[in-house]
Amino acid sequence: MAKTKKDENLEDNYGNEAEAEYQGIDDFDIEEDFQPIPLIAEGYYNAAVTDVKFNSEDKTIDWSFTLNNNGGVMSDGETPIDGSTHVYRNWLPKPGDEVEMTKKGTQTKRQAKINMMHDFAEAMKITMTTPRQILEAIANSDWIGIEAQVKMGIRTWEGRTFNNVDRVAAV
């Protein structure tokens, strides 16, 4: 079958099929372009609550803390510490937690989660008494802007090293 002008235009625009699939993808070489995620040194940093969300899939309250007024840079020597955002999670009790024990076997998962939320609320100087009260506070953005001191740690999971929020407390 003879090529038509339409066929020639398609070849001009897309080349062969592999090249057509490559359209819109930036060129890269993972060996040359790879850079490890810059890390913040372990320690205490100034931060503020910039977002709080209820995560219905994981049954958590996800807190975003944005570091501020610290100065300095991360491990790459150029990324500023201030402005970086880190997430801390409160795990909420879910059905079945009242019968499942923690790894240490000293209490149920329900009790451990409630105790950790109690300690978090006390350290943050906020009220987290019931699911309804927590969801209302999130909806009203009651906790946005709270100044806190964040203890940053470093952890490795599945071969990847990253920063972790170990503890927070309102200032």
Long-range contacts (C-beta under 8 A, 24 or more apart in sequence): 35-76, 36-161, 37-160, 37-161, 37-162, 38-74, 38-75, 38-76, 38-78, 38-79, 39-74, 39-75, 39-154, 39-161, 39-162, 39-163, 40-67, 40-74, 40-75, 40-81, 40-84, 40-152, 40-163, 41-75, 41-152, 42-152, 42-153, 42-154, 43-151, 43-152, 44-149, 44-150, 44-151, 44-152, 45-70, 45-81, 45-149, 45-150, 45-152, 46-70, 46-147, 46-148, 46-149, 46-150, 46-171, 47-86, 47-147, 47-148, 47-149, 47-150, 47-168, 48-145, 48-146, 48-147, 48-148, 49-143, 49-144, 49-145, 49-146, 49-148, 50-85, 50-144, 51-85, 51-144, 52-137, 52-138, 52-141, 52-143, 52-144, 53-138, 54-134, 54-135, 54-138, 55-89, 58-89, 58-91, 59-91, 59-92, 59-94, 60-89, 60-90, 60-91, 60-92, 61-89, 61-90, 61-92, 61-134, 61-138, 62-87, 62-88, 62-89, 63-87, 63-88, 63-89, 63-90, 63-143, 63-168, 65-148, 65-150, 65-165, 65-168, 67-150, 86-150, 86-152, 86-163, 86-164, 86-165, 87-165, 88-150, 88-165, 88-168, 90-116, 90-117, 90-120, 90-128, 91-116, 92-117, 92-131, 120-168, 123-167, 123-168, 123-169, 123-170, 124-148, 124-168, 124-169, 124-170, 125-170, 126-170, 146-170, 147-171
